[in-house]
């Protein structure tokens, strides 16, 4: 693998000069990069960052031409989890206020999970608490070898509740119990072993190459079929293989075959040309 990219399909913008909490950049190939921009706080979550991320994901959900969404943190840190000032304020709030506050994080993570485009977390440095949950909510997570992860909530007398659906789906209940209950800090190699990370790379240069390769690959894939494949996994996972499931899957492939993308894709293959979405 080379670290030289002649024509990058993905932007890694330097956002240090902007005051935006979330910076969005896009390439003509449809690769969008969402960068969390609180470098002084290692991109820790507070009300402002959560709101800005939710707004970004809601906007991208309805945007045309988005093929893949990369999520990263500025200045070499993915996210250190919850901001200390945010946690300090929560101590004096009522349970109802804290529930409403937590729901904003829950809605942001769900908005990320529901994006029709492929989503990819690009993890450098710390990914603690909510940061690790954000990575788990993405379809793919790629981390540099020196990245660190932890679910440290129990050290504060708390539980990683809001992020738990995505983390448990990624790593399974037994491993989740162990990591939630011990607040252990672990590296990218272990994160990949348990399924929290999809791929580990040596350094930031290799991270750029991996992102470029995903963007290159996704251009060859039909956007509607990508979304349909993501929804298929959600609808099939954990179900008993019975008549109802057989009917569901038969319906999905039949609808795809007669759909616009299916017709174009098969015809292009038979005619030995690129389909419209890959040109």
C-alpha positions in Angstrom: 0.0 0.0 0.0 1.3 3.4 -0.9 0.8 6.6 1.1 0.9 8.7 -2.0 -2.6 9.7 -3.4 -2.4 11.5 -6.7 -6.0 12.6 -6.8 -7.6 12.3 -3.4 -11.3 11.6 -3.3 -11.6 12.6 0.4 -10.6 15.8 2.1 -8.9 16.0 5.4 -9.4 19.7 6.0 -7.3 21.7 8.5 -10.1 23.3 10.5 -7.9 25.1 13.1 -8.7 28.5 11.6 -12.5 28.1 11.9 -14.7 28.6 15.0 -17.3 26.1 13.7 -18.0 23.3 16.2 -18.5 21.0 13.2 -16.9 21.5 9.9 -18.3 19.9 6.7 -16.4 19.5 3.5 -17.3 17.5 0.4 -15.6 16.4 -2.8 -17.1 16.1 -6.3 -17.1 12.3 -5.8 -19.7 12.6 -3.0 -17.3 12.0 -0.1 -18.3 14.2 2.8 -16.0 14.7 5.8 -17.6 15.8 9.1 -14.9 17.1 11.5 -15.6 17.8 15.2 -13.7 21.0 16.0 -13.1 21.5 19.7 -9.4 20.8 19.7 -8.7 22.5 23.0 -11.2 20.0 24.6 -10.0 17.0 22.5 -13.4 17.2 20.8 -15.3 16.3 24.0 -19.1 16.4 23.8 -21.2 19.2 25.2 -24.6 20.6 24.3 -23.2 22.7 21.5 -21.2 19.9 19.8 -24.0 17.4 20.0 -26.4 19.9 18.5 -24.0 20.8 15.7 -23.4 17.1 14.9 -27.2 16.4 14.9 -27.8 19.3 12.5 -25.0 18.1 10.2 -26.4 14.5 10.1 -29.9 15.7 9.5 -28.7 17.9 6.6 -26.7 15.1 5.1 -29.7 12.7 5.3 -31.6 14.9 2.8 -28.7 16.0 0.6 -28.3 14.7 -2.9 -25.0 13.2 -4.2 -23.7 12.1 -0.8 -22.0 8.7 -1.3 -20.0 8.3 1.9 -19.7 10.3 5.2 -16.4 10.3 7.1 -16.5 11.4 10.8 -13.3 12.6 12.4 -11.9 14.9 15.1 -9.7 17.9 14.7 -6.1 18.1 15.9 -5.4 14.3 16.2 -8.1 13.5 18.7 -11.4 11.7 17.8 -13.3 12.6 21.0 -12.4 12.4 24.7 -16.0 11.8 25.6 -18.0 14.1 27.8 -16.8 17.6 28.5 -16.0 18.3 32.1 -18.0 21.5 32.3 -21.0 19.7 30.8 -20.8 17.0 33.4 -20.4 19.5 36.1 -23.6 21.3 35.1 -25.4 17.9 35.0 -24.8 17.3 38.7 -27.1 20.2 39.6 -29.9 19.4 37.1 -33.0 17.4 37.8 -33.5 13.9 36.6 -36.0 15.2 34.0 -33.5 17.8 32.7 -30.8 15.1 32.5 -33.1 12.8 30.6 -33.9 15.5 28.1 -30.1 16.2 27.8 -29.3 12.6 27.2 -32.1 12.3 24.6 -30.3 14.9 22.5 -27.2 12.7 22.4 -29.4 9.7 21.6 -31.1 11.5 18.7 -27.7 12.6 17.3 -26.4 9.0 17.4 -29.6 7.7 15.7 -29.4 10.4 13.0 -25.8 9.2 12.3 -26.9 5.5 12.3 -29.8 6.3 9.9 -27.9 8.1 7.2 -28.5 6.5 3.9 -24.9 6.8 2.8 -22.1 4.6 4.1 -20.6 6.1 7.3 -17.0 5.8 8.4 -15.3 6.8 11.7 -11.7 7.9 11.3 -10.3 7.5 14.7 -7.0 9.1 16.0 -6.0 9.6 19.6 -8.7 9.2 22.3 -12.1 7.7 21.6 -13.6 7.6 25.1 -17.1 7.2 26.3 -19.4 9.0 23.8 -16.5 9.1 21.4 -16.3 5.4 21.3 -20.1 5.3 21.0 -19.9 7.6 18.0 -17.4 5.3 16.3 -19.7 2.3 17.0 -22.7 4.1 15.5 -20.8 4.3 12.1 -20.9 1.4 9.6 -17.1 1.2 9.5 -14.5 2.4 12.0 -10.8 2.8 11.0 -8.3 3.6 13.7 -4.6 4.5 13.8 -2.5 2.0 15.8 -2.0 4.5 18.6 -5.7 5.3 19.2 -7.1 4.6 22.7 -10.6 3.6 23.7 -12.4 3.3 27.0 -15.9 3.2 28.5 -15.0 5.1 31.6 -18.4 6.0 32.9 -18.4 3.7 35.9 -15.4 5.6 37.3 -17.7 8.5 37.7 -20.6 6.4 39.1 -22.4 6.5 35.8 -23.3 4.0 33.1 -22.7 4.2 29.3 -26.4 4.0 28.6 -27.0 6.2 25.6 -24.2 4.7 23.5 -24.9 1.1 24.6 -27.2 -0.1 21.7 -24.4 0.7 19.2 -21.5 -0.6 21.2 -23.3 -3.9 22.2 -24.3 -4.5 18.6 -20.6 -4.0 17.6 -18.8 -6.1 20.3 -21.5 -8.3 21.8 -23.0 -8.4 25.3 -20.3 -10.3 27.1 -17.4 -8.1 26.0 -19.6 -5.1 26.6 -20.2 -6.2 30.2 -16.4 -6.5 30.8 -15.5 -3.2 29.3 -18.4 -1.2 30.7 -17.8 -2.6 34.2 -14.1 -2.2 34.4 -13.6 1.1 32.4 -10.4 -0.5 31.0 -8.4 1.5 28.5 -7.6 -0.5 25.4 -5.8 0.0 22.1 -6.8 -0.1 18.5 -5.6 -3.7 18.0 -7.9 -4.9 20.8 -10.7 -2.7 19.5 -10.4 -4.4 16.1 -10.2 -7.9 17.8 -13.6 -7.3 19.5 -15.3 -5.7 16.5 -15.4 -2.0 17.7 -12.9 -1.2 15.0 -13.1 -2.6 11.5 -9.5 -1.8 10.4 -6.3 -0.7 12.1 -3.7 1.3 10.2 -0.2 2.4 11.1 -0.6 6.2 11.1 -2.5 9.2 9.8 -1.0 8.9 6.4 -2.3 5.3 6.2 -5.7 6.5 7.5 -5.9 8.9 4.6 -5.1 6.1 2.2 -7.8 3.8 3.7 -10.4 6.6 3.5 -9.4 7.2 -0.1 -9.9 3.5 -0.9 -13.3 3.4 0.6 -14.3 6.5 -1.3 -13.0 5.0 -4.5 -14.9 1.7 -3.9 -18.2 3.4 -3.0 -18.3 5.3 -6.3 -18.7 2.0 -8.1 -21.8 1.1 -5.9 -25.3 2.2 -6.6 -26.4 4.8 -3.9 -29.9 3.3 -3.5 -28.5 -0.2 -3.2 -26.1 0.9 -0.5 -28.9 2.3 1.5 -31.0 -0.8 0.8 -28.2 -3.1 1.9 -27.8 -1.2 5.2 -31.5 -1.4 5.9 -31.5 -5.1 4.9 -29.0 -5.9 7.7 -31.2 -4.0 10.2 -34.3 -6.0 9.1 -32.6 -9.4 9.0 -30.2 -9.5 11.9 -31.2 -11.7 14.8 -34.4 -13.0 13.1 -35.3 -16.7 12.8 -35.0 -17.9 9.2 -38.7 -18.7 8.7 -41.2 -18.2 5.9 -41.7 -14.5 6.8 -38.0 -13.8 6.5 -37.8 -15.8 3.3 -40.7 -13.7 1.9 -39.0 -10.5 3.0 -35.7 -11.2 1.3 -37.3 -12.5 -1.9 -39.3 -9.3 -2.0 -36.3 -7.1 -1.6 -34.2 -8.8 -4.4 -37.2 -8.8 -6.7 -37.9 -5.1 -6.1 -34.2 -4.4 -6.7 -34.1 -6.4 -10.0 -37.0 -4.4 -11.5 -35.9 -1.0 -10.0 -34.1 1.7 -11.8 -30.7 0.9 -10.4 -31.0 -2.8 -10.8 -32.0 -2.4 -14.4 -29.2 0.0 -15.1 -26.6 -2.1 -13.2 -27.3 -5.4 -14.9 -27.6 -3.9 -18.3 -24.3 -2.1 -17.8 -22.6 -5.3 -16.7 -24.0 -7.2 -19.8 -23.0 -4.4 -22.1 -19.5 -4.2 -20.5 -19.8 -0.5 -19.6 -19.9 1.5 -16.4 -23.3 2.1 -14.8 -24.5 5.7 -14.7 -23.6 6.2 -11.0 -20.0 5.2 -11.6 -19.3 7.6 -14.5 
